[in-house]
Amino acid sequence: MIAYIEGRLLKKDDDRILLLANQVGYEIMVPAFVRETLQAKQVGDAVALYIYYHQTERQPKPVLIGFNLEAEKEFFQHFISVDAIGPIKAAKAMTVSVRDIANAIECEDLDCLKRLKGIGLRTAQKIIAALKGKVGKFALIRQADLPSIPETEDFVQPVLDVLIAQLGHKPSDAKRMVSQALQRDGGIKTPEALFEEVYRGERNQQLK
């Protein structure tokens, strides 16, 4: 069984990466919150992940699911113990950090859990019923080192909302675009100026 892999990044796709380790390429599914931590990684960069290995009679093709911390993998194993949540569904559902999901469970925050991809009210209730009181320690996982966005600035959130809700970008991609724009021009003070810088940055990327 594969439990941990260190290697070189060969490729990044929407929900998985290809990692070269000892001349073998491993396709690894990565939840959205893990993908965010890999945003800055380029082809050839070193990557190390803890692996949940999934293979059953119903799922004969092995599936590898990657996490940055062993504690994240441990939480995932708790998460998939909930009725009707298998490994693939769980990996797709984890659009926010383990820290935030664990906190929502312990606080019985149904609204937060319902925002996870593919999780409705009944499933959120099942999650709380099965895991409340068991996952508190995971709410103490340190915040991931992600690109910082000045959340106190009231012009940032409207831009994120438009990028995600109206223009169809994934939350992780929208945060990356906004963060990079603010890094290029720290003097931005309005949504209009931020949109212009985001567009300028994406256009320059396309021209490269």
N, C-alpha and C positions, 0 to 999 in steps of 0.2 A: 504494500500500500504506500502511496506517495503522500507524505505529510508536510514536506517543506521543499522549496526549490529556490536555488540561487542561479541566476543566469544573466544573459544579455537580451535586451528587448529587440525583437525582430520586427514586430508589427503591432499596431493598436487599431482595433475595430470598435464599433459602438458599445459592445458589451463584453468584449474579451480581448486578450492579448496573446501574442505568440512569443514564447520565451525559449531561448536557446540555452540548454544546459548539458554539458558533456556531449556535444555534437548531436543532441536530440532536441527537436522542437516540440514544446509542450503548448497546446492550446488551453488557455486558462480563462474561465469565465470570471469576471470581476464585477461585484455589485457597484452601483453608481458612486457610493461614498468612497470606495477604494479607487475607482477611476479618477476621482477628483485629485487624489494624492499623487497620481501618475501623470497629471497634465503636463508637467514640465519635463518629463522623461522623453528623450529622443532615441531613435534607433541606435543600438549599440551601447546604451547606458545599462548599468547594472541594476537589476531588480531582484528583490528577495521577498517571497510570499509564503505564508503558511497555507497549506492546501487541505481543503475538505474533498475527499475522494468519494465519488458516488457511482456505484454500479450495482444493478439489481437484475433480476430476470426480466422485469418490465422495462428496465433501462439498461440493456446489455452493453451499449457503447459507454465507456467510462467518461465521466464528466468531472473536471477539476475546477474547483471554485477557490479563488485566492483571497487572502486577507493580509493586512499589514502586521497585525498583532495576533499572537496566540489566543489572547482573550477574546478577540473578535470572532475567531473560529469557534471558540467555546460557546459564546453566545449564540452563534448560528446553529449549533447543535441543539441548544435549548429551543430555539425558535422553530426548528423543523419538527420538534416533538409535538407541536400543536396539531390537532386533528385538521386535515385538509390542507396543510402547508408542507409541500415537498421541497426538496433542495432547489429545484429550478425556480419554482414560484417564489421561494424565500429570497433567493439571490436577486431576482428582478424586483421584489418588493422593497428591498433595502436601499431606498433612494436618499435616506439621511443616515447619519452616523449611528453606530451601535449605541453610543452614549445617549443620543436623543431618543432612540427607540426604547431602550431600557428605562429611561426616565419616564417616558410616556406610559409604559406598562405599570410602573410602581405608583404613578400618580393617577392611574385609571383615566388617562386622557384619550378618550375615544376619538375625538376630532383629529388629533395628531396621528393616531394609528390609521385612520381612514384615509389620510393623505398618502399613505404608502401605496405604491403601484399594485393594483389588483386586490387590495384589502378593503372589503366592505364592512358594514356595521356588524353583521353576525360574526364574521371572522375576527374582527377587532375585539368583540366581546369574548370570543373563545381564547384569544391570545392572553387577555387579562386574567380570565378565569384559570388558565393553565399555568401562567408564569408569574403572576403577582406574588411578591415575597421571595422569589428565587433569583431575580436578576439585578438586584440593587447594586451589587458591586460593579456591574458593567457600566452603570451611570457615572462611575468615577474614572472611566478611561479618559486619558488626556485628550484635549482638543487636537485634531490633526493640524499639521503645519500647512495650511492652505493659503493661497494668495489672499491677502487681506483686502477687504472692501470696507470703506468707512460707512458703516451702517447708520451712523448718526446723521449723515448727510441726507436731507429729505429729497434730493434730486436723484439719488441712486436707485431707490426702489421702483419708481415709475418706469425707469429705463429697463430694469430687469423684468418687470411685469410685461412690458410690450415685447421684449425679445422672446420671452417664454410663451405668453398667452396668444399674442397676435402673430408673431413671426415664426413660431414653431421650433425655437431652439431649446435644447435640453437645459435644465437648470445649471448643471455643471459647466456647460459651454458658455452660457450667458454670463455666469460669474467670472469665468476666465476672460471673456472679451471685455467686460467692464473693468476688471482689475488691471488688465494690461493697458487699457485706455487711460486709466487714472495714473498708472505708473509713467506713461509717456508724457502726460500733461497734468501736473499736480495743481494747476490753476483753474481747473474746470469747476464751475459753480452752478451750472444750470443743466436740466435734462437735455435741452437742445444741443448745447456744446458737447455733452457727453455722447449723445447719439452721433454727432459729426465725427468725433474722435474714434468711436467704435467702428464706424463705417470706413474711416480712413485706414485704420489698422487692418481690417479684414481685406480691404481692397489691395493694400500693399502686399499682404500675404498671397493673394491670388496672382499678383503680378510677378512674384519671385519664381 
